[in-house]
Amino acid sequence: MDFHLRLLMLLSVLVLASATHTNLPVLLFDEGYSQLFGDENLMILRDGKTVHISLDERTGAGFVSQDLYLHGFFSASIKLPADYTAGVVVAFYMSNGDIFERNHDELDFEFLGNIRGKEWRIQTNIYGNGSTSVGREERYGLWFDPSEDFHQYSILWTQNHIIFYVDDIPIREIQRTEAMGGDFPSKPMSLYATIWDGSNWATNGGRYRVNYKYAPYVAEFSDLILHGCAVDPIEKLPNCDTTSNNVLDSEKLTAGITSNQKSKMKNFRKKHLTYSYCYDQSRYRSPPSECVIDSHEADRLRGFDPVTFGGGQHRHGKRHHRNRASRGEATTSL
């Protein structure tokens, strides 16, 4: 790819990390997405912008973007199922696993259900070049009940940064390092949303499973944003429209997040971070190269779980990660 094409692509897909989703176009479902699986378990509402996906004893459901994207800003307002949701997993993620089976890239929001009276949890993760054996998971609580109303979940993906947002508050930033190499996602990806049965791992390592007497479990999606550079899957070339809103003012481009956002992110993590691979001494003798160690985070997590984050002997059966089975396989008939 020559310099001018690379510059055009960069200008077309980089989004101000401080920008909110409100100034970006929301697509009708049929304009940007297609059903992935689930038959009637996917329902498009009359406004054409809201879609419900549900899990029952027969199957889950999911949808996928019609285009592949190389970098951009991807977002959705999501309302999660209420009541008893143990074992239920709602995923909003980017992947190219259908094209690169052995060296795929992935960026994940995974929402993990819980027993009645316990809160939903969020898990974020990244993979590059099929590096599934490494695992870069983080888990968080939330300052709200995600089943009571819609909240915005967003992924900013650029050549050197990945930032996860909840309601425009950054909760996690990954900066590309030279040592990461291909572990940093760098190939075009599609955007997915799915709901499926994760009974074997999602709630207390599989202790609590999906109870289908509470089915159907319905996840609602709206305000779907695909703001990036579409890529031709055959020619692997970007298709950036220089006359559209995809091209942003180059003077406003930023390499990271603002100091105000950093403060918000630090405050969120101080209150709601419950697991980070960067501090997991049972998995890594030294943190992976992209980790930025915060002594306050380290102390807090060590107090939260001294075995995992203090480097002591690991308890039998405790696990923070799982084998990455295909979501298509996980959501077929149960």
N, C-alpha and C positions, 0 to 999 in steps of 0.2 A: 504494500500500500504506500503510495507516494506521500510526500509531506503535505501537500495541499489537501488531499483527500482525508488524511489523518486529522489535519487541523479543522476541516469542515465537520468531520464527525465529532470531534471534541466540542466544538462550539455548539453543535446541534443537540448534544445529549447531556452535557454537564448541567446540573441544576444548582442554583444557589442553595447551599445547605441550610441557610437561614430562612429560605422562602417557605411559605405555607402552601398547602395544597389548594387553597381557595382560588388562586389565580391560574390554575391549570385546568385544561378541558377535561370534562367527564364524558366518557363514551357511552352510547347505548350498548347494551350487552351484545347484540347481534353485529354491531360495528367492529367490535374488537375481540370477541371471544366465541368459543364453540364449546358445546358439551363434550366432556371427556368420557364419562361413563355415568351410569345410574338411572337411565331411562326416566320414568316419571318422578324419580327422587330429586330431579332438578326442575325448578319452576321459575319462569321469568314473570315478574309482575307487570301490571298494565303500563306502568311508567316506562318500561323498557330498560330501566337503569338499575333495577333492584332484582336480585336473584336469590332464591332459597335453595339450599342443598341440604339433604336430610339423610340420616342413617337409621335403618330399621333392620330387622332380622334377615332380610333378603340381601341388602346391599347398602353401600354408601353412595356417594355421588361426587362429581367434580367437574370443573371446567378449565379451559386452557386458552391462552391468547392465540389469536390466529397467526400472529407474526412472531419471529424471533427478534430479540433485541440485543445490541451490544452497547451496554451502559445506558443509564437513564434513571428516571424517578418513577416508582411503581407503588400504587397505593390503593387502599380500599377501606371503606367504613364497614365494620363487622360487628354484628350482634350475635353472641354465642348462646347455645342452649342453656336453659335454667334447670334448677332442681338437681336430681341425682345424675351426674355426668361422668362417673368413674369409668375409665377405659376409653372414653371418647376422645378422639384427636381431630382437631380442625387445623388444617395446614394452609398457609398462604406463602407461596415460595416460588423461586425461580430455579429452573433446571434445564439441562440439555441431555439428560440421561437417555432419551429416546434416540438421540443421534450418536452420542459418544458413550457407549455402554460401559466401557472399561476405564475411561478417563474423563468422566463427566464433571461438570461444575454445578454448584448448588448454593443458594442463599435461602435460608429458612426462617419463617415464623411458624412455630408449632404451638398450638394452644391445647393444654393438657387438662382434661376434665377431672372431677374429684367427687368424693362422696358428699352427701347432703351436709351442709353446714361448713364445708371446707371450700376454699376459693380456687378458681381456675388459676393455672400458672402458665407463664409464657416461656418458651425455649427458643433461642436463636442459635443458628449454626451456619457455618460456611464450609464448603469443600471446593477444592480446585484440582483439576487434573486427576480425579478419581482418588483423592487422598482420604478415603473414608476411614482408614485405620488410625488417623490422627485424631480427628474429632475436635471441634472448636466450640463446644456447647457452652451456653450460658443460660441460667434460669432466673426468673424474677417473679415476684408477686406484683400486684397492681394496687393503685390507690383508689380504685373504683370496682364495682361489680360489672364485668363485661357482658353479663347476660341481661342487664336491665336496660341498656340503651346502646346505640351505635357509637363506636369509637374508631378513630382513624389509625391505621397501621401502615407504615411506609418503609420502603427500601430505597436508598440512594446508592447507586453503583457507578463509580467512575473508574478511570484507569488506575488510580492509586488509592482510592478510598471506598469503604463501604460503611454506611451509616444506617442503623435501624432507628425508626421513630415510632413513638406512640403519642397520638394527638399533638404532633409537631414538636414533641420533646425528644431529643436524641437520647437513646438509652444505651447505645453501644456504637463504638467507632473502631474500625479495623483499618490501619494504614499499611499499605503494601511495603514490604521490606525486601531487600535483595535476597536475603536468605530464604524467604518463602518460595521463590521461584514460581513454578507452576501451581503451587498450592493456593495462589491467589486467583480467584475465578477470572478467566480472561477470554472465554469463548462465548459466542452468542447463546442466549437462553430464552426460553418461553416462560411466561408467568402462569402459575397454576393455583387453583383453590380446590381443596378436597375435604371431605369429612369421612372418617373411617374408624374401624374398630381396632384400637391399640391395646386390647385387654392384657396382652402378654407382657407389657412393659410400662404403659403410660401412667398408671397410678400406683405408687408404692411398689415399683418393680413388678407389677402384675398381681399384687395381692388383692386388689379390687378390680373387678371386671365389669364390662358393660352389662347392665340389667335391662333387658328389652321390654320389661313391663312399663318402662318410662318412655319407650319409643313412640313416635319417631322423634329423634333428636334433630332439631332444625337450626342450621346456621344461616344467618341472613347477611348478604353482601350488597353494598350500594356504593355510590361515588367512586366507581372504578376508574382508575387513572393509569394509562399507559403512555408515559411521556419519555420517549427515548428514540433511538435510531434503529429503525427496522432493518433487518438484514435478509438478503435473498438467501434462502437455505441451500440453493444449488451453486450460485456463483460466489457466495460468501462475501458480497459487497454491500456496504451500507446504502440505504435509500433515504437520505436526509433531505427534506424539503426546505430550501433556504428561504422560501417566502412565507413559511408558516410560523407559528409561535414556538416551534421546536428550536429555533435559533435564538439564543439569549444574548444579551449585551455582554460582550467579552470582558468589559471592564468590571463587571459584577461577579465574574467567576471567582470562586474561592477554593483554596486547596483543602479546606477542612471546615470546621464549624466555628462560629463566633465565640468570643469569650463569654457572652451571656448564655449561649447554649451550652457551653462547657460547664458553666456553673449549674445549670438545670440538670445536665446529665450526671454530674457528680452528686447532686442532691438525690436524684432518683436512685442511683446505684447505692448510695449510703443507706437508703431506707428499704430498698426492695430487692437488691441482688441477693440470691440465695446459693448460687453455684456459678463458678467460672473455672474453666479448664486451666487458665493461667496460674491458678493458685493450688491446683490439685496435685499435691506431692505424691499421692499414691499412683498417679499415672505418669508424671513427668518429673525426672530428677531436677531438671532446670526448665524454666518456662520456654515455650516456643518463641522464635525470634520476633514475632510481631507483638508479643505481649508487652504492655507498659505497666509495670508493677506499681501499685499504689499501696503504701504501707498501711494506710487506714483501712483500705479494702481488705488487705491481707489479715490484719488484726481482727476485723469484724467477722470474716468468714472462719477464721481459726476458732473464734469463740462460738460460732454457730455450729461448726462441725470440726472438732479438734483432730479427729482421726484422718479425715480426707485432707484437710488443709494444714494439719500440723505435722504431717509426715510420719505418724505412728503406724502401727500394724493395722492393716485394713480388715474391717469386719467381714466375715464370710457372707457372701450374697449381696453385699451393697454394691450398687452400680449406678453410674451416672450417664452411661451411654449405651447404645444398642447397635446391633447390626442393621445396616441400612437396607431393609427389604424394599422392593418396589412398592410404591403406594398403589399402583394398579393392582398388584397381587393382594395387597392388604385390604382392598376395598371391594373385592368381588364377593360373591355370595358366601354367607357365613354359616 
